[in-house]
């Protein structure tokens, strides 16, 4: 098959070769289940769920707001709180998303079986 005929079809399917897709980092929200690991401090490892107001309770620092932050932003927030409290000199914090619940969508409609739909954790934004 002639490659000149395929090019318009490929451009429609794949998009313009000039466009780049920007991946937006996942933001933590209410109901998300996470595991927090502080390197060399196994006693601070915690599995917790983000509350409805976007907060968690973490050992030594108490309640802290991480809802709306990216995973790396939440890691930095917890690390700064541990350092500011004088608990750890240079904390290295890692957060793993175990279960995302903040991206659920439910709708009301005439349906014999109501359902909850999960959006994908990765969101793509196409530049204008």
N, C-alpha and C positions, 0 to 999 in steps of 0.2 A: 504494500500500500504506500502511496506517496506521502512523504513526511510533511509536505506543505498542506495537505488536507487535514492531517491530524493536529496540526498546531492550533487552529482556532478552537478545536474541541478540548485540547489539553489546557488551553488558557481559561476556558470556561470552567473546567473541572478543578484545576489547580489554582486558579487565580492569576493575577498579574505577577510576572517574575520580579517586578520592581517592588511589590508590597512585602513588607515584613510583618510577621505576626508577633505581637508583644504579649508575652504571658504575664498575667497578673498574679502576684503571690496570694496564696490563700490567707484569708483573715479569720482569726478565731472568733467564735460566737457562742451564744448560749447553747448548752447541751453538748458541745464538743468534748470528747473524751481524749485526754492527753497523758503522756508519760513525760515527766520532767526528770532529767538526769544531771547531776552536778558532778563533774569529773573529779575523781579521787575522794568523793564524799558519798559513798553508797547509802549511808543513813539518811541522806536527803532525797533519794530517789522516791518519786511519788507518782501514783496514777490518780488522776482526779478529773472531775467534770466541771466545765466552765458553767457558772451559775447564770440565772436569767439576767442578772445585772452585769454580766461579763467579768465577774471576779472569781478568784480561787483563794484558798487558804493554804499557805506554804509554810513549812517549818521555819522557825527563827524570825521570819519577817511578817508573818500574819497574813491578813487579807490584802490582796493586790489585784488591781484591774488589768486584765490582759485582753478582754473582749475588744474586738475591732483592730487589734494588732496583728501583724503577720507573725509567723512562727519565729523568725529571726528577731523581730521587734520585741516579742514576749521574752525571748531568751535574754536579750540585752537588758530589759526592764528588771527581770529577776536577778541577773548578775549584778546590776548596779545597786539594787536594794541589799543584796548580801554583802557587797563591798562597803556600802555606806553605813551599814549597821556594824561594821567591824568584825563580821563573822568569818569571812574568807577574803584573803588578800587579792587574789586574781581569779575569781570564779569563772569556770568554763561551763556554761549551761547549754544543754541540748534539749529540745522539745520534739517529741514524736506525736503526730496526730494518729490516735488509735481508732477513733470513730468520729466521723463528722455528722453532727445532728443539726447544725445551724443552717444548713442549706436545704432543709426539707420544705416542700411546698405541698399544701393541701388545699383543696378547693371544694366549694359547695356547688353541687349540680344535681340534676335529676339523674341519679345513677343507682342501680340496684346494689352496687358494691362500692362504697366510698374507699378511697385510696390515698396514700401518702406517697409523693414522688420525691426522689432525691435528685438534686442537681449535681453536676459533676464538680469535684473539688478544684479542677483546673479551669480557669476562665480565660478565654482568649478575647482580646480586644483588637479590633481591626482599626488601624489608623485611618483618618479621613484623607 
